[in-house]
Amino acid sequence: MKKKMTQFLHEMNSFIFKYPVKQYFGKGCLETALNTEMPKMGNKVMLAYGGGSLKRSGLYDRIRKMLEAAGKTVVDFSGIMPNPTYAKVQEGAKIARENNVDFILAVGGGSVIDCCKIVSIQAKTDDDIWSMQYGKERRMATDCIPMGAIVTASGTGAEQNNGAVITNEELKLKQPLFGAFNSFAVLDSDLTMTLPMKQVISGAFDTLSHCMETYMGRPAHTNLTDEINEAIMRNVIKNIRALIADPDNDFARGELMWASAMAENSILKLGKITDFQCHMLEHAVGAYTDCNHGAGLAIIHPTLYRHMLDEGAEKLAAMAENVWGITEGSEKEKAAKGVDALESFIMEIGMPSRWCEIGVTDGNLLRKAADSTVLTPGCAKRFTHDELFEILTETM
């Protein structure tokens, strides 16, 4: 009986896998993607984006001209901010309804794409999406405006799934909502060339975090999915270093873009119950401070992992050995050395390690953030809100 129970704990969880997002990957693939997909878009296309950088780079005019040449009427939805708000979602849904939009084309990074996923479903119902998904009924929307994504800032992998992280400013919550899948995603490394290096590295660290958060989930015993994950983590670390050494390295940019996609296209999550406790804690802090997502993750990860060295020793040790190359010591010693290696890497690539480095100094806000954090079932350790607050204060 004990042998059967041990075997059960080590086995991958059962899964069924079907994937809806068509991938266009490669340097210069934008034209191919749009020429193929535009006939399927309908007549009215909502072009969604963030700030003025899209226009300054010339990409806005380039995409708009292609759409108009194909006979599309273009409706603008601009000003989508980092950490998109629920109010912005409602604004976009109103624009989509009033203009009878047939298709949403999200051009940007995770914030733009996440916002549009929820706009896509909110525009098709009079019910409030937040109340639907977090109310008593826990209902999911069944209708949406079709959409696609052109990625200009990789790292979040937002183009690969239907999950979105939205900040409800009224409730002081930054939490997941679920909306539309993209029918296609454009991953053209040329489109990331104008992005500030600080933002590129922050996004790439988010990719590494996604990999770690999935890897640290359950079951703890390493399986094929985890071994694929280890290869992607090594790839991300290598290519962050390569891109810092040479910002014009197209190969490294492309590798990081595809790694970001792989981290969130469900491949690494097959047979796993994911962890994502670090993400939930960062989201809670972000709801109160509007901090940069990648920076917040970099601050939290090492300290969070040190708090789970006992419960997560097996997986942390495996990561230490197979990702960071640490082979000496007991399981727990290797786990601790792996966390040290992660912390050293964070400092090496110029990411912050303390909240004060990004202007977060109010302990009362961190207390509120800890208390509102979602506790995840896939984490090796079942944290309390008090211990999460300890983690936040240790990193001030």
Secondary structure, DSSP 4 states (H G I P E B T S, - for coil): -HHHHHHHHHSPPP------PEEEESTT-HHHHHHHHGGGS-SEEEEE--STHHHHTTHHHHHHHHHHHTTPEEEEE--PPSS-BHHHHHHHHHHHHHTT-SEEEEEESHHHHHHHHHHHHHTT-SS-HHHHHHSSS---------EEEEESS-SS-GGGSSEEEEEETTTTEEEEEE-PPPSEEEE-GGGGTTS-HHHHHHHHHHHHHHHHHHHTSBS-S--HHHHHHHHHHHHHHHHHHHHHH-TT-HHHHHHHHHHHHHHHSSGGGTT-B---HHHHHHHHHHHHH---HHHHHHHHHHHHHHTTTTTTHHHHHHHHHHTS----S-HHHHHHHHHHHHHHHHHHTT--SSGGGGT---HHHHHHHHHTPPPPTTSSS---HHHHHHHHHHT-
